Amino acid sequence: MQTVQRTKKRYSLFTNKALFMLILPIVIESAFTMSLGLVDSFMVKSVGENGTAMSAVSNVDQISNVMIQLFAAFGTGGAIITSQCLGAKKIEDANKSAKQLYVLMLCASLVVAAVCLIFNKQIIDLIFNGDATGYKDYAYTYFYMMAASYPFLAMFYASAAILRAERKSMNTMTSAGISFCLNVGFNALFIYGLNLGVLGAGLATLISRAFPAIFLTALLTNKNNTVKIKIFEKFRFDAGIIKRIALLAIPSGIESCLFQVGKVMTASFVADASYDVIYGAAKVNNANVANSVTQNINTIGSIVGNGINTSILTVVGQAVGTGDVDCVKYYIKKMFIISFIGNAACVAVTWACSSLLVGVFADTITTEAVNMAHQCITLCFAVQLFTYPLSFGGPAVLKATSDVRYTMVSAITSMAVMRVGLCFIMCTPLIPSLHLGALGLWIGMVADWGLRSILFTSRIISGRWRKASGMLNNYAEKAASEEGEIAQDNNLVKAEAGAGEVTLSSTECPSEELPAEENLSDKQGTEE
């Protein structure tokens, strides 16, 4: 008796070439974008004494990262909706969501910028208590410039999210590259040529953020785009679309912002000058500088992983839009494989060059700070090598399937317990014998990565994300339909003497058929 077999499918929603052309520009863009703060920190290292200006710039960047994560979260919400609309071929809905996202983010950023400009000193005083050789003055100055750049950041993240959703990541890469060159050039002019110090670094960053925002906004108005924004068209907020964006963006925004708040809090544990009485000002300053150096080098090691995680939103989001659960599973697995390979390569190269990178800062910091930085870097990269794709790629997958509430709760819980709680125990005078300075901070951080990996991976494996994505009922109906079709065809086979092997296939998601002899019998074993 012949048995009906289903052919194995190789999905072609994103071919290997299409994935490469999507991911590579995003990785390069990520390198340029993440390097802006790094360049500022490096180019002001000669300002002030013992790296205080560098530490001030690095720590203010942690505050700015809170705003960046907020804007990126709303961009993510809009990108998920746009990607799913494009996957479902609903172009008009994609255009509407894009316009609502852009205007919403621009209005919100103007409010945030105004608050940060008005309460500049109060915010810095609240977060950072130290005042080593003008540390606060440097922080005040740099924060003014960063606050003024927030509306441009919002414009950039909104535009970039929309363009990536329609696979035009080359445009965002180009703008980020030009922005990076502008930042380096103006830094050199303002810091070294005009001797503006930290103010010059801030002005250079402000200008370099304004350019890509305006450039990408202009690209979005191109009438040849699949998704486009009409600037001068009459606008009215659409409550339905805003609600959909908010339902995705608010949990992601809360998660991302609290994550960055946690990073700022842990940095303040090390930077707090009230510990001078117990540990000595020199030791506290060395720990602060070592943490800043490690943060900068960790940024370099995370560039590839961060870029791939950004591309996951487009790939998995469009797969969700097809309504085919098997297609979604296929691209989740594929993106994880790419993430592990890309992250491992980037971490390995950065780790190998870490002595050289620390040496770049060594002419202005003490030997003790250098040694502390090496210890932190070793711990950081040893754990990041295995956990980064799961701890940060995992939530990207869940967000793309609209499973944002679980992502938010898990990330906040892990951050509060491991990153903040463990760091507080190890860095503060609570237990003097455990005061490990910067190393204690990074122990808490890598512990956070480990717990995040467990929480997000278990959620993906469980398949519960299908309910949040709205695909659970679709999946059950599809499975029942396929079982009925197979049973029917098997009955036909029995009735037809001498009939050959029959193959069935499904084409709900764009796919390429493999030879019939490749039986997908293992697929059913993985379904719930």
MARKEFI-18171 format. One record per residue: residue in one letter; x, y, z of N, C-alpha, C, O in turn. Coordinates in steps of 0.05 Angstrom, whole numbers, plus 5000, padded with zeros to 4 digits. Example, Ala and Ser with C-alpha at 12.3 -4.5 7.8 and 13.67 -1.06 7.14 Angstrom:
a526448865156524649105156526449345156528549345169;s525749555142527349795143525850015157526850235161;
END
This chain:
m501749765000500050005000501850255000503750275016;q501250434983502750684981501650885001499250905006;t503451045012502751255032503351525021505451565009;v501551715025501951985015504052115033503852105057;q505952245020508052395034507952685026507452745002;r508552865044508753155037511553225031513453115043;t511953395012514653475004515653675024514153825037;k518253675027519653875044519754135030520354145006;k519254355044519254615032521654785040522554775063;r522754935022524755135028523455395021523055464998;y522855545042521255795038522956015025525356035030;s521756165007523156364992521956644996522356814979;l520556685018519656955025522157135026522057365016;f524257035038526857165037528956965027529556775042;t529956995004532056824994534656885010534757085024;n536656715007539256775020540357035011541557185027;k540157094986541157354975539557584987540757784994;a536957554989535257765000535957815030536158045039;l536457605045537257635073539957775075540357945092;f541757695058544457825059544258125053545458285066;m542658195032542358475025540758635045540958875046;l539158495062537758635084539558665108539758885120;i540958445116542458445141545058605140545658755158;l546558575118549158705117548959015119550459125135;p547159145105546959435109546059515137546959715148;i544359345149543459415176545759385196546059545214;v547459175192549759145210551659375207552759485226;i552159465182553959685177552759945189554160105201;e550159975185548760205197548960205227549460415239;s548659965239548859935268551660015277551960145298;a553659945262556460015269556760315269558060425287;f555760445249555960735247554460875270555461055283;t551960785274550260905294551260875323551461065338;m552060625329553060575356555860695361556660725384;s557160775340559860885343559861185349561961295356;l557561315346557461605350558361675378560061845382;g557161545398557961595426560761505431562161635447;l561561285419564261185423566361385413568361435425;v565861495389567661695378567861935396570062045400;d565562025407565562255425567262195450568862365458;s566861965461568461885485571461875479573061975495;f572161765456574961745449576262015444578462075453;m574762195430575962445421576062655444577462855441;v574562605466574762785489576462675511576562785533;k577862445506579362325528581662495538582562455560;s582562685521584762865530583763105545585263265556;v581063135547579863365561579463295590578563065596;g580163465608579963415637582163245648584163185633;e581963165673583963005686583062715690580762665698;n584862525684584462245689581862135676580461965687;g581262235652579062135637576262215647574262085641;t576062435663573462515674571562605652569162545653;a572562745631570862825609569862585594567462575586;m571562395589570762145576568662005592566661905580;s568961985618566961855635564262005634562161875633;a564462275635561962435634560462385608558062355608;v561862385585560662345559559462065558557162025548;s560961865567560061585566557561555583555661415575;n557461675607555161645625552661795615550461695618;v553062035603550862175591549762025568547362025563;d551461885553550561715531548661495541546861405527;q549061405566547261205578544461325581542461185577;i544361585589541761715591540461745563538161695559;s542161825544541161855516540161585505538261575490;n541461375514540661115504537861045514536460885501;v537061155537534261115546532361235525530361115518;m532961475516531261605496531361455470529361425456;i533761365462534161215438532460965438531160895419;q532460825461530960575463527960635462526460475451;l527160865473524360935472523460985443521460885434;f525061145429524361195401524560935384522860895367;a526560775390526860525375524560335380523660195363;a523460345405521160175412518660255396517260075386;f518160515394515860605378516360545349514560475334;g518860575340519560505313519060205308518160125287;t519760045328519359755326516359695323515559525307;g514759825340511859775338510759845311509259685299;g511560065300510760145273511759955252510359885233;a514359875255515559695236514259425235513859295214;i513459325259512059065260509459075245508758895229;i507859285250505359315237505759345207504359215191;t507659515199508159555170509159295157508259235135;s510959145170511958895159509658695156509558555135;q507958675176505758485174503758555152502758385138;c503358815149501558915127502758845100501358765082;l505458895097506758835072506658535066506258445044;g507158365088507058075084504257985075503957795060;a502158135084499358065076498458215051496158195043;k500358365039499758525014497758745018496258815000;k497658865043495759085048497359345048498159445069;i497859445024499659675020498459925032499860085044;e495859975028494560215038494760225069495260445080;d494360005082494559995111497460045120497860175141;a499359955105502160005111502760295110504260405127;n501660435090502160725087500860885110502061075120;k498560805118497160945140498760905166499161105181;s499660665172501060625197503760775197504560865218;a505060795174507560935172507261225178508861345193;k505161355167504661635172503961695201504961885213;q502361525212501561555240504061525258504361675278;l505761335253508161285268509961535268510961615288;y510461635244512261865241511362105257512962225272;v508862185253507862425267507862385297508462565312;l506962145306506862085335509662115347509862235368;m511661995335514362005346515562285346516862355365;l514962435326516062705324514862885347516263035360;c512262855351510963015372511962935400512563105417;a512262675405513162575430516062665436516762745458;s517762665415520562735418520863035425522663115440;l519163195414519363485421518663535450519963705463;v516763385461516163405489518463315507519263445526;v519563085500521862975515524263165514525563215535;a524863275491527163455488526663705506528563795519;a524263815506523764055522524163995552525264155566;v523263765561523563685589526563665596527363765617;c528063535579530863485585532463755584534363785599;l531763935567533064195565532464365590534264495601;i529964355599529164515622530364405648531264565665;f530264145651531164025676533863885673534363675685;n535563995656538163875651539763815677540463585681;k540264015693541963985717540663805737541963645751;q537963825740536663655760536863355752537163195770;i536663295726536863015718539662915723539962685733;i541663065716544462985720545062945750546262755758;d544163145766544563125795543262885807544262755826;l540862815797539362595808540762325802540762145819;i541962305778543062045770545962015778546761795787;f547562225775550462205780551162405803550862645799;n552162295825552762465848555662565848556362745864;g557362445832560162515833560762785821559162885804;d562862905830563763165819566763185819567963375828;a567962985807570962965806572063145785571663095761;t573363355793574763545774572963625751573663585728;g570663745757568963845736567263645722566163705701;y567063395733565563185721562663275714561663235692;k561363405733558563485729558363705708556463705691;d560263885708560164105687560363985659558864065641;y562063785656562263645630559563515623558663525600;a558363385643555863245638553563435631551963375613;y553463665646551363865639551563955610549563955596;t553964025602554364135575553663925554552263995535;y554563685557554063485537551163405535550063355514;f549863405558546963325559545263535545543263465533;y545963795547544463995532544363935502542363955489;m546763865491546963805463545363545455544063535435;m545563345473544163095468541063145468539663035451;a540063305487537263355489536263495463534063435454;a537763675453536963815429536863635405535463695385;s538263405406538363225383536063015384535762865364;y534563005405532462795407530362805385529562595376;p529363035377527363035355528562915329527162785315;f531062975324532362855300532662555303532262405284;l533262465327533362175332530662045326530561825314;a528562175336525862055331525162045302524161845292;m525862255287525362255258526962035245525961895227;f529461995253531161785242530061515247529761355228;y529361455272528461185279525761115266525260885258;a524061315264521461265251521861205221520761015210;s523461375208523961335180525461075174524860935155;a527561025190529160785186527460525190527760335175;a525660525210523960295215522160245191521760015183;i521060455180519260425157520760325132519860145118;l523160435127524760355104525660065107525759915087;r526459985131527359705135525059515130525459295120;a522659595139520259425135519759365106518859145100;e520459545088520159495060522859415047523259435022;r524759325064527259205056529259405043530959325027;k528959655049530759865038532859945058533160175065;s534259735069536259795089538759925078540260045093;m539159915052541460045040541260355044543360485047;n538860455043538560745047539260835075540561035079;t538360675095539060745123542060715128543160865144;m543260525115546160485118547660725107549560825119;t546860815083548161045071548061295088549961435092;s545661345099545261585116546961565141548161765150;a547061325153548661285177551561325172553061425189;g552561225148555361265141556161555138558261635148;i554461705125554961995121554862135149556562305154;s552962055166552762165192555362115208556362295222;f556361875207558861805221561161975212562662075228;c561462015186563662175175563362465184565362595191;l560862565184560362835194561162865223562363065231;n560562665239561162675267564162685272565062845289;v565662515259568562515262569762775253571462895267;g568862875230569863125220569363365238571163525244;f566863385247566163615264567363585292568063785305;n567763335301569163295327571963405325572863555343;a573363335303576063435300576163735299577963865311;l574263855285574264145282573564285308574964465316;f571464195322570564325346572364275370572864455386;i573264025373574763955397577664045395578764165413;y578963975372581864035369582364305355584164445363;g580664365335581164615321580164865336581665055337;l577764855347576665085361576865055391575965235406;n577964835401578364795430575764815446575764935468;l573564705435571064715449570564485468568664485483;g572364295469572164075488569663915486568763835464;v568363865509565863705510563663835494561963705482;l563564105495561464245479561764185449559864145435;g564264175440564764105412563863825405562663785383;a564363635423563463365418560363355416559263215399;g558963505434556063515433554963635408553063535396;l556263865399555363995374555763815350553963805333;a557963675349558463485327556363265326555363205304;t555663155349553562945350550863055342549362925327;l550263305350547663425343547463455313545363385301;i549563555300549563595271549363325256547863295237;s550863135266550962875253548362715256547862535241;r546762785276544162655279541962795262540062675254;a542363055258540363205242540463115213538363095200;f542863055202542962985173541462735166539662755148;p541862505179540462265171537462285175535862175160;a536562445195533762475200532362615176530262535167;i533662835167532562985145532762825119530862825102;f534962685115535462525091533462295088532262265067;l533062145109531161925108528262015105526661885092;t527662235118524962345115524362425086522262375075;a526462535073526162605044525762355027524162355008;l527162135034526861895019524061775022523061655003;l522961805045520261695050518061835033515961725029;t518662075025516662215009516762144979515062234963;n518661974971518961884943516461734935515761534947;k515161814914512661694905513061414894511161264891;n515561334888516161064878516360854900516460624894;n516460944925516560754947514060594950511860694944;t514360344959511960184965510460314989508060344988;v512060395009510960535032511960825031514460865030;k510261015032511161295029509461475047507261405056;i510661705054509261905071508962155054510762255042;k506462255055505862515042505962735062504162755079;i508062895062508563095082506263295084505363365105;f505463395061503563615060500663525058498863685054;e500163275061497463165061496063225087497363215108;k493563285087492063335111492263105130491862875122;f492963155155493462935174491462945197490763155207;r490662715205488962685229489762415242490062215229;f490162435269490862185283488661975281486262045284;d489461735275487661515272487761345298489761225304;a485661355314485661225340486160925338487560815355;g485160795317485460515314488360435309489460255322;i489660585291492460525285494260595308496160455315;i493760825321495260915344495160705366497060645379;k492760585369492360385390494060135383495360025401;r494060055358495559825350498559865354500059695364;i499460105347502360175351502960175380505060075389;a501160305396501660325425501760055438503360005456;l499959875430499859605442502459455438503259295455;l503859505416506459385411508659555422510659445433;a508459815420510659995427510960045457513160055467;i508760075471508860145499510259925516512059985531;p509459665513510959465527513859455519515659425536;s514459475493517259475484518659725494521059705502;g517259955495518560195505519160185534521260265543;i517160075550517660055579519959865584521759925600;e520059645569522259445573524959575566526859555581;s525059705542527559815533528560045551530960065558;c526660215559527460445575528360355603530360455614;l526860175615527660075642530259925640531859925659;f530759795618533359655614535559865614537659815627;q535160085600537260285600537360435627539560505635;v535060465640535160585667536760405685538260505702;g536460145682538059965698541059995693542659975711;k541760035668544560075661545660335674547860345684;v543960545673544760805685545060765715546860875727;m543160625728543260585757545860435765547160515784;t546460225750548860075756551360235752553260215768;a551360415732553660595728553860785751556060865759;s551560875762551561055784552560925810553761055827;f552160655812553260515835556360545836557460565857;v557560525812560460545811561460825813563560885824;a559861015801560761295799560261465824561361675827;d558561365842557661525865560061595883561461425894;a560661855885562961945900562561925930564561975945;s560161865939559861835968561361595979561761566003;y562261425961563861195969566761265973568361095982;d567561515967570361595970571361555999573661486003;v569561616018570361596046571261306054573061266069;i569861116042570360836048572660716031574460586041;y572460776005574360635987576560815976578560715965;g576261075979578261265968577461355941576461205924;a577861615936577061745911578461615887577161575866;a580961545890582461425867581261165858580961115834;k580560995877579460725871576760755857576160615838;v575060935867572460975856572661085827571260995809;n574461275823574861385796575961175777575161165754;n577761005786578860795769576660605761576560525738;a574860535779572660355773570760485753569860345734;n570260735756568460885738569660895710568260835690;v572260955708573560965681573660695669573260665645;a574360485685574560215674571860125663571759995642;n569660195677567060125667566460265641565260145623;s567160525638566660675614568160545590567160525568;v570760475595572360345574571060085565570860025541;t570159925585568959665578566359695563565759545545;q564759895571562259955557562760015528561359915510;n564860175523565460255495566360015479565559985456;i568059845490569059605476566859405472566659275451;n565159375492562859195489560959295467559759125453;t560759555463559159665441560159565414558659495397;i562859555411564059455386563359165383562659085361;g563659005404563158725402560258655396559658425388;s558458835401555558785398554458885371552058855366;i556158995355555159125331553758935312551558985303;v554958705306553858515287551258395299549158375286;g551358315325549058195337546658395338544358315333;n547258645344545158845345543858885317541458915315;g545558895297544558925269542758695261540658735248;i543558455267541958215260539358215276537258145264;n539458295301536958305317534958505305532558455305;t535958725294534258925281532958805256530558855251;s534458655241533358535216531358315222529658255206;i531458195246529557985254526658095253524857955245;l526358345261523758475261522458475234520058415231;t524058535213522958535186522458255176520258195165;v524358075180524157805169521857645182520057545168;v521857635208519757475222517057625220514957495218;g517157895220514658045218513257995192510757955191;q514757985169513457925144512557635142510557575129;a514057455155513257175156510657145171508856995162;v510257295192507757285207505457385189503257285190;g506057585173504057705155502957505135500657535126;t504457295128503457095109501356915122499856785107;g501356895148499356725162500256435163498656265172;d502656365155503656095155505556055178507756165179;v504655895198506255845222508955705215511055775227;d508755515197511255375189513255565177515655525181;c512355755162514055955150515456115172517856175170;v513956195192514956355214517156185229519256295235;k516555935235518455765249521055735233523255745244;y520755705207523055675189524955915192527355885194;y523756155190525456395191526456465219528556585222;i525056375240526156405267528656245270530656345280;k528555995262530955825263533255935247535555945255;k532556025223534656125205535956375216538456405214;m534456555227535556795238537256745263539256885267;f536456545279538156475302540856365293542856435305;i540856205273543356095263545156315253547556325259;i544056505238545556735228546556895251548856995250;s544956935271545657105294547956975310549857115317;f547856715314550056585329552656605314554756665326;i552556565288555056575272556156865271558556905276;g554457055265555357335263556257445290558357575291;n554857385311555657485338558357365346560057505356;a558657105342561156965350563557085335565657125347;a563157145309565357255294566157535304568557595307;c564157705309564657975318565957975346567858125351;v564857815364565957805391568757695391570557805405;a569357495375572057375374574057575364576257605376;v573357725343575257925332575658155353577958235357;t573458255365573758465384575358385409576958535419;w574758135418576258025441579258005435580858075452;a579857915411582657885404584058155403586458175408;c582558365396583758635394583358805419583859035419;s582258675440581558835464583958975477583759205486;s586358845477588758975488589359225473590159435484;l589159205446589659445430587659665435588359895436;l585159585437582959775442583259915469582860155471;v583959755490584359875516586760065515586860275528;g588759985500591160145497590660425485592160605490;v588560435469587760695458587160905480587661145477;f586060805502585260975524587460985546587261145564;a589460815544591360775566593161015571594261035593;d593361195552595161425557593961635575595361815584;t591461615581590161815598588961685624587861835640;i589161425627587961305651590161145666592261085654;t589661075690591660945707591960655700590260535687;t594260535709594760255705592660075718591759875707;e591760155742589660005756587060005740585759795739;a586360225728583860235713584160055688582159925680;v586460055676586959875653586559585660585259435646;n587759505683587559225692584659155698583758935692;m583159335711580359285717578759255691576959095689;a579459425671577959405646578459135632576559025621;h580859035633581458775621579858555634578858375621;q579658565661578058365675575158365667573858165662;c574058605665571258635657570758545628568758415622;i572558605610572358535582572358235579570858115564;t574258095594574357805592571757675601570757495588;l570757765623568157655633565957715613564357535607;c565757955604563658035586563557865560561457755554;f565857845547565857705521565657395524564557265507;a566657295546566457005551563556915552562756705543;v561857085565558957025567557457105542555656965533;q558157345532556657445509556957265484555157255467;l559157125482559556945459557256755456556656675433;f556056665478553956455476551156565482549256445473;t550956785496548356865506547057085489544557115490;y548657245475547557485462545257425442543157555443;p545557225424543357175405540757095419538657175410;l540956945441538556865455537357085473534957125473;s539157235487538157435505537157685492535557835503;f538157745467537157985453535857915426534058065417;g536657695414535257605390532557485397530557515382;g532357345420529857225429527657435431525457385421;p528057655446525957855447525257975421522858055416;a527158005402526558105376524657925361522758015348;v525057665364523157465352520457495363518457505349;l520257505390517657525403516157785396513757785393;k517658005394516458255387515358245359513158345353;a516758115341515858095313513357935310511757975291;t512757755330510257605330508157735347506057625352;s508757985357506858135373506758045402504958125417;d508457865410508457755438510157945456512157865466;v509158195459510758395472510358405502512258495516;r508158315512507658335541509558145556510758215576;y509757895546511557705559514457805558515957785577;t515157925535517858025532518358245552520558255564;m516458425556516858645575517158545604519058615617;v515358365612515458265640518058115645519258145666;s518757945626521157785630523657955631525457915648;a523858145613526258315612526558485637528658515648;i524258605646524358765670525058605695526658685712;t523958365697524458195720527458115720528758135741;s528458035698531357955696533158195703535058165718;m532458425692534158665697534058745726536158805738;a531758735738531458825766532958635785534258715804;v532658375780533858175798536858155794538458165813;m537758125769540558065763542158315759544158365773;r541358485739543058705732543158915755545359005762;v540858995766540859195787541359075814543059175829;g539758865821540058755848542758635854543958705874;l543758465836546358345841548558545840550458535855;c548358745822550358955820550459125845552559195855;f548059185856547959345881549359195904550859325919;i548958935905550258785927553358785924554758805943;m554258765899557158735894558658995891561059005893;c557259215887558659475881558359675904559959865905;t556459645922555959845942556959755969557759525972;p557059935989557959866016556159676031556759626055;l554059576019552159396033553759156045553359096069;i555459036029557258826039560158906031561058836009;p561559046048564159156041566158956030567659016012;s566058706039567858506030567358426001569058305988;l564958485991564258415963564458645944563858625921;h565458875954565659105936567659055914570059055918;l566559005890568258925867568459145846569759105825;g567259375851567459595832566259525805564059415804;a567759595784566759545757566259245751564459175737;l567959075763567658785758564958695770563658525757;g564158795793561558725804559258805786557358655783;l559559035773557459125755557158925732554958855724;w559458835721559358655698558558375705557458225688;i558958295730557958035739554858045739553557855729;g553758255749550858285748549758295720547658195714;m551258425702550358455674550358185660548358125646;v552458025662552457775648550557575660549457395646;a549957605687547957435699545157495687543557325684;d544757755681542257845668542057715641539857625633;w544157705626544157585599543357285601541857185585;g544457145621543856865624540956815630539756635618;l539756975648536956935655535157005632533156875627;r535757225618534257295594534257075574532157015562;s536556955569536656735550534756505556533456405539;i534656435582532856225591529956295587528356135576;l529256535595526456625594525456645565523256555559;f526956765547526056805520526156555503524356505487;t528256395507528456145492526155955499525055825481;s525555925524523355745533520655845521519055675514;r520256105519517756205507517556135478515456055468;i519756165463519756105434519255805430517655735413;i520655635445520355355442517455255449516455075436;s516255385469513555305477511455355455509455225455;g512055545437510055605416507855785425505955825409;r507955895449505756055459505556325445503556465447;w507656395431507656655415505456645394504656855384;r504556405386502556385364499956525372498556635355;k499256515398496856645407496956945404495157075395;a499257065412499557355410499657445381498657665375;s500657275363500857355335498157315321497857395297;g496157195334493657145321493656905302491856875286;m495656735304496056515285495156245297495256045283;l494356245322493755985335491355845322491655605315;n489155985317486855865305487455785276486655575266;n488955965262489655915235491255655233490955495214;y493055625252494855385252493255135256493754935243;a491355135275489754895281488054825256487854585249;e486755025244485154975220486854865197485954675183;k489254975194490954875173491754585177491754425158;a492554525202493354245208491154045204491553835192;a488654125213486453945209485853905179485153685170;s486054125164485554115135487553935121486753775104;e490053965128492153805116491853505123492253335105;e491053445148490653175156488353045140488452815132;g486253205136483953115120484753055091483852855080;e486353245080487153205052488852955049488552805030;i490752915068492452675067490852425069491352225055;a488952415088487352175092485752115067485451885059;q484652325054483052295030484752185008483952004993;d487152295005488852194983489851914989490251754970;n490251835014491051565020488851365013489451145003;n486351455017484151285009484051244979483451024969;l484651464964484751444935486951254926486651104907;v489251264940491451094933490750794937491350634920;k489350744959488450464963486650364941486750134933;a484950554931483050474911484150434883482950314866;e486550544879487750544852489950334852492050374864;a489550124839491549914838493950004822493750124801;g496249944833498750014819499450304818501250384804;a498050454834498650744834501350804847502150664866;g502750994837505451074847505051254872502851314880;e507351334883507351504907506251774900506951894879;v504551874917503352134913504552334932505052274955;t505052574923506252784940504353024941503053094921;l504253144965502553384969504353604979506453554991;s503653844973505154074984503254304989501054314978;s504154485006502654725013504154975004506654985006;t502655164994504055404983502955654995502955864982;e501955645019500855885032502956105035502356345033;c505356025041507656215043509356165019509955935013;p510356375005512056334982514356134988515756165007;s514555924971516555724977517555594952516355634930;e519755454954520955304933520855004940521654944963;e519854834923519554544930522154404926523554444906;l522854234945525154064944524353794931521953754929;p526053624924525353364912523453214931523553234955;a521653064918519552924933520652724953519352674974;e522952604947523952394965524852504992525352345011;e525052774995525752885021523252915038521853115035;n522752725055520252715070520452885095522352875110;l518453045100518453225123516953085146515153205158;s517652855152516252705173516952805200515452765219;d519252935203520053035229518553285237518553365261;k517253425218515953675224513653645244513253815262;q512153435240509753405257510653355286509053425305;g512953245290513853195318514553445333514653445357;t514953665319515553915332513154095337513354295350;e510854015326508454185329507054115356507153885365;e505854315367504454265392501854115386500354055405;
END
